[in-house]
Amino acid sequence: MPHDGPSEFAKPTRPGELTPFLRTLLRGGTLSEEEARTAFEEIASGESHHAEMGAFLALMATRLPTVDEIVGAASVMRARVERVPCATDPASIVDTAGTGGAPKTFNVSTLAAVVAAAAGAKVAKHGNRSRTGRGSAEVMEKLGVDVNASPATQAKCIDEIGLCFSFAIHHHPAARHVMPVRKALGVPTLFNLLGPLTNPAGAGRQVMGVYAGHFVRPVAEALVRLGATHALVLHSDDGLDEISIAVPTRVAEVRDGKVREWSVDPRALGLERADPTALAPNSLDEAATIFTNVLTGEERGARRAMVLVNAAAALYVAGLAASVEDGIGLAAEAIDFGRAHATLEALREKSHSRAG
């Protein structure tokens, strides 16, 4: 194998080899889509050395990934995901999963998923645990949903009630090889973007928040090339991976193979404004109570406002609302007419049933 530098750094080629890609990155180069795909295939195989994986991911994290790199990596993850075999057309399915890694509020994207489903969208909510212990998986489990339901049961949920919860740890076998490395690094890597780009039901419609504003445009351009039907990639001016009710949120909209940028201003929508981080729960019990209170309509303040605008975004990409503004009314009706809480109850029951 060709090598750079003194001969003592030469080594035999072996399965899982990442050295050629490391050399490119060390020279300040970027990877083509095919090179990124090959590198992530090696990582996904489980045969790459942890030291090489750590070096590779750390070098990638020193700069903004290119669209080629995002597309190549996401293509590998999509090819290896354990799928939800639903009868619903994936092009019509919505996901509200974001990257995480932003300032913590409450379970906005998960609540938005339930409300959007109650308003008629088909939603495959992709979620995981959180370092806070109050992530989507923990809260759904606390509320009685079987987050470990099989893919077949998840398919039954989405086909029959319009909503399923796909627990990320059960759907990405390739990611387990790199998890110890990611934990050891302790910094965001390209894998933080890949989870939301790899919905197990193949969702073609997304509201995807990202943890830093510079990812908005390249992720949107990657979604174009990955074949998204309609998606919003967003980041708020106060650092959230959700639409904020305090300040404008930057949006890159993917539709008809093009990207259009605009913003959501909570003042223009007449939403109650508040610091979203001040709305965060202090415990899992409190997080579950907030979740229930929003869905039953007992919560009428800032938390409700934030859920409404994020659910409205999901209804917009689902094609059920002409705009985010129009979607707010539909989301409010889903809560106020009892459909949102009924949808959660249906998911709780259906998730524990066996597919058949």
N, C-alpha and C positions, 0 to 999 in steps of 0.2 A: 504494500500500500504506500503511495507517495506520502511524504511528510515534509514539514517545514522545520528548519532549525537543525541543531546538532543531531547526529545519529543516535545518541543515547536516549533521545525522546521517541524514537521509532518503537512501534509495538505491532504485534501480529493482529490481523483483522479477526474479529470474533463476532458472534451474534449480538445484536443490540448496540452495535458500535455507533457512537455519536461524535467521535473525534473529527470527521470531515466537516461537520456542521459547526463544531466548536471553533475550528480554524477560520471558517468564514466569518463567524461572529467576532472573533478576536481581532480580525483585520478591519472590523467596522462595517462589514458587509451585511446584507439582508438575505433572507432565503426566498427562493421562488416558491410558488404554490406547491410544485412537485417536491422540492427539497423539504419544505415544511411537512408535507404529508409523509414523506419517507422518515423523517426524524421522529414524528409522533407515532408512526407505526412501530418504530424500534422501541420507543418508550412504552407503548401499549402492549408490546409483546412480553414485557416482564423480564427481558434479558439484558437491558441496559444497566450499567453499573450506577449505583446511587451517586457516586461522586460526579460522574459525567452528567447525570440528570440534573443534579444541583447546579453544576457549572452552566449547563445549557439554559436552564430556566432563569438563573441569575443574570446571565448575559442578555437574555431576551428582555428582562425586566429593567435594563438600564436605559431603554428608549421605548418609544411608541411602536407597537408592532405594526407591520404593514398589512394591508388588506390581503395580500397573497399569503402571508403567514397565518392570519386569522382563518382564512378560508381553508388552507391546507390542514391546519390542526383540527378545525371543526369538522371537516369531512371525515377524518379518522374517527373522531368521537361518535359521530352520527352513524358510521358504518358498524360500530361495535356496541351501540346502546342496546339494552334489553327492551324491546318494544312493547308498547301497550297495543294489543291487536284489536282495536275497536273497529266497528263497522262505519263509524262516522268518518266522513272525508277529512283527512288531515289538513287539507287546505282551508277548511272552515273552522278548525280548532284554534282557540286562543290560549296563550300562556302569559302570565303576569310576573314571571320570575325575573328578578334582577340579580346583579352581581354580588350584592352585599358589600361589606367593607366601607359603608358610608356611616355617618352619625346615626345612632339608633333612635327610632321612634317607637311605634307599636307595629302590629302585624298588618300593615296597610295593604301590601300586595295580595296577601292571602284573603283578607276581607274583601278586597276589590274583586277577587276571583269568584267568591261566593255570590256577591251581589250581582256581578255581570251574568253569572249562570242563571240566577233567579230572574233576570231580565230577558233571558232567552238565548244567551250566548252558549256555545259549547266550549267548555274550559277544561284543560288538562293542567292543573296547577302543579308545577315542578317545584319541589322545595326540599329543604335540608334542615339539619340542626344548626344552631347558632352558638357562637362562643358565649353569648349571654345566658344560654339555657332557656330562652324564650323565643326561639325561632319558629318557623311555620310547622315543622314536624312536631316539636314539643307541644305547641298550642293545640294543634289538631288532635294529637293523641290525648291531651288533657280533656278535650271536649268530647272524647269518645269515638273519634274516627279511627279506624284501623289503618294506621299509616304503613303497616307491613302487608297490606292486601296484595295478592298476586296480580301480575299484569292482566290476567283474564278477568279478575274481579274489578280491577280498575276500568277495563274496557266496558264491562257491564254498567258500571257507574256512569261513565260518560255517555254511553249510548242511551241509557234509560232515564237518567236525571239531569244530564248535561254537565256533570262535574265529576272529576276524579282528582285524587291527590296522589302524585307520583313521587315517592320518597327517593331522592337522588342516590342514596347509598346502595339501593337495590338495583339500579338500572345502569350503572357505569362500571362494569367489571374491570375495564382497562385502567380506570383511574386509581384502583387500589395499589397498583405498583408504584405510583408516584406519590401517594399520600404521605408516607414517612418523610420523603424529601421535602414536600411542601411544608409540613409541620416543622421540620428542622430549619428551613429557611426563615420562616416567620414573616415573610413579606409577600405582598400580592404578586402573582405570576400570571402568565397567559391563561392558566387553567381557571382563574377567576372569571374570565370572559367566556370560557367554553361551556360551562354548565348551562347557562341560560340559552346558549345556541344549540343545545342538544336535547330538546324536549322528547321524552320517550314515546309520546303519541304522534310525533312528527308535526307538531303545531306549526301551521303556516302563517299564523297571525300572532303578533307579540306586542306587549308593552314591556320593554326591557330597560330598566334603569341601570346606569353604570356608575361606578364609584368615583370617577374623575371625568371632568368635562372633555378632556382631549381624546377620550375614547368614543365620543358620540358619533362623529362623522365616519371614522374607519369601520366601526361596528355596523353602522347603517349600510355602508358600501359593501361590507362583507355579506350582509343579509340579502342584498340585491343578488349577489353572485350565488348565494346558497338557495335562491329560489323563493324567498319569502313572498307571501301573497300581499300582506299589509302589516306593517310594523311601525312602532314608534320607539326610537332609542332616545333616552332622555337623561338629563342631569340638572338638578336645580342649582340656583345661584347660592343657596346656603349649604350645598354639598351633599344633598340627598340623592339616592338612586330611586326616587319616586317624585311625583309631582308635589311640589311644596305649596302650602297655603300661606306662606309668609312672604315669598319673593318669587319672581319669575323663574320658570323652568325652561331650559333650552331643549328643543325637540328636533330630531332628524326623522322625517317621515319617509318610509319606504313604501312605494306603491307604483305599480305599472313599470317596474324595472328602473325607477328613478328615485333620487333622494331630494327631498325638499326640506329646508330648515325654517322653523318658526319658533314661537315661544308661547307658553301658557302663563298668563298674568292673573293671579288670584283676585286682584282688585277689579279687573275687567269682568270677571265672572260673578262678582258679588259674593264671594265666599268669606266666611268668618275667618279672620287672620289670626294666627298664633304661631309661636315658636314650636315647630314640630317636635324638637327634642324634649321640650317640656311636657309632652304628652306621653312619654315613655313610661311603661309600667316598672315597678320595682321588684316584681316577683312573677313567677309563672301563673300563680293563682290570679293575680291582678290582671295579667295579660289575657287570661281566659275570660275573666269578668268583662273586660273592655270589649272583647270580641263579641260576647253574647249581647251586651248592652247596645252595641252599634246595630247588630242584626235585628234585634227586637224593636228598635226605635226608641229605647229608653235614653240613649245618648243622643242629644240634640245639638251639641256644641261643635268645637273645633275638630274633634276626632271624626265625627260624622262628615263634616265638610271635606276632610282630607280623603276619606274613603269614597265619598261621592265623586270627586273629581278624578280619582284614579280608576274607579269602576267605569266612569264615563269614557275614559281613554280606551278601556278594554271594549266597551260597546261600540266605540267609533271604529276600532280596527276590525271588530266582528262584522261591521256593515249594518249594524242595527241603529246607529245614530249618525246623522249627517255631519256632526262635529262633536268635539268634546263638550262644548256648551250645551248642545242638545241632549247629550248623554246624561247630563247631571239630573235632569228631570226623570228620565227613565230609571236611573239608579235609585232616586228617592222613592219612586213609586214601588219599586221592588221591595224596599225596606218597609214602607208605610202600609202596604197592603198585605204584609206578612209573608211574602214569597221568599225573602232572603233567609229568614230564620227557618222556614219550612225546608228550604234547600239544604241547609246544614243538617237538619234532622234526617232528611232523606239520605244524605251522604253517610251519616253516622250509621244508619241501619243497613244500607246497601253495601258499605265497605266490609261489613262482617259476614256477608252472605257469600256462598260459594257460586262461582260462575258455572253455568251449565244450561 
